[in-house]
Every structure is written in structure tokens, then in C-alpha cells.
């Protein structure tokens, strides 16, 4: 066999794990495993944060829509015509005579 085939065959059999230099190889394998676990954990955390951000954005849009709706309802209620209609039900009407200023003079 050629040297490349022999090396590949030894890797597939796992001879690098039981040779004399196995301590060095095992340390490197453990390090790579730790990095892989760290990468998987961080990707799961990022996915959770992205989903949380999406939910918060959806809730924000819903609350903004409710705010706009409430604001428009309030503006309609503050209009003079709607106020006069509600007061007419109670028997109060807008005066046809304009108001007059009352001047109070205090003599000492």
C-alpha cells in the first residue's frame, strides 16, 4: 500500500488513539469536542434570543396598533360636535349668546 492509503487506513482504524503519542492526540480531541459543544450551545442560545426578539417585535407592533386606535378614538371624543351631542342628551346646549367678561373692582 502507498503511504497515503496506509495513513488513511490507520486513521479509520483509530490507531492514532492507542499509539505512544496518544496523550497528545487525546488532548487535542477533547479540545475539539469542547469547542464543538461550545459552538452548539451558543448557536442554541442565539436561536432562542432571535425567537424572543421576534415575539417582542410582534407584541410591539400590536401595542402600537392599539395605541394608534385609542388615540384616534380619543381625538374623536374631544371634538366639539361629539361633546355637544353627549351634553344634549343631558339637556345642556351650547349658548347662542357669547360670554361676557366680568370685571371686579376692589376698592380699599
TAWO-V917406 format. One record per residue. N is the residue number from 1. RES is the residue in three letters. SS is DSSP state (A for helix, B for strand, O for the rest). Layout:
n = [N & N]
res = [RES & RES]
ss = [SS & SS]
This chain:
n = [1 & 2 & 3 & 4 & 5 & 6 & 7 & 8 & 9 & 10 & 11 & 12 & 13 & 14 & 15 & 16 & 17 & 18 & 19 & 20 & 21 & 22 & 23 & 24 & 25 & 26 & 27 & 28 & 29 & 30 & 31 & 32 & 33 & 34 & 35 & 36 & 37 & 38 & 39 & 40 & 41 & 42 & 43 & 44 & 45 & 46 & 47 & 48 & 49 & 50 & 51 & 52 & 53 & 54 & 55 & 56 & 57 & 58 & 59 & 60 & 61 & 62 & 63 & 64 & 65 & 66 & 67 & 68 & 69 & 70 & 71 & 72 & 73 & 74 & 75 & 76 & 77 & 78 & 79 & 80 & 81 & 82 & 83 & 84 & 85 & 86 & 87 & 88 & 89 & 90 & 91 & 92 & 93 & 94 & 95 & 96 & 97 & 98 & 99 & 100 & 101 & 102 & 103 & 104 & 105 & 106 & 107 & 108]
res = [UNK & UNK & UNK & UNK & UNK & UNK & UNK & UNK & UNK & UNK & UNK & UNK & UNK & UNK & UNK & UNK & UNK & UNK & UNK & UNK & UNK & UNK & UNK & UNK & UNK & UNK & UNK & UNK & UNK & UNK & UNK & UNK & UNK & UNK & UNK & UNK & UNK & UNK & UNK & UNK & UNK & UNK & UNK & UNK & UNK & UNK & UNK & UNK & UNK & UNK & UNK & UNK & UNK & UNK & UNK & UNK & UNK & UNK & UNK & UNK & UNK & UNK & UNK & UNK & UNK & UNK & UNK & UNK & UNK & UNK & UNK & UNK & UNK & UNK & UNK & UNK & UNK & UNK & UNK & UNK & UNK & UNK & UNK & UNK & UNK & UNK & UNK & UNK & UNK & UNK & UNK & UNK & UNK & UNK & UNK & UNK & UNK & UNK & UNK & UNK & UNK & UNK & UNK & UNK & UNK & UNK & UNK & UNK]
ss = [O & O & A & A & A & A & A & A & A & A & A & A & A & O & A & A & A & O & O & O & O & A & A & A & A & A & A & A & A & A & A & A & A & A & A & A & A & A & A & A & A & A & A & A & A & A & A & A & A & A & A & A & A & A & A & A & A & A & A & A & A & A & A & A & A & A & A & A & A & A & A & A & A & A & A & A & A & A & O & A & A & A & A & A & A & A & A & A & A & O & O & O & O & O & O & O & O & O & O & O & O & O & O & O & O & O & O & O]
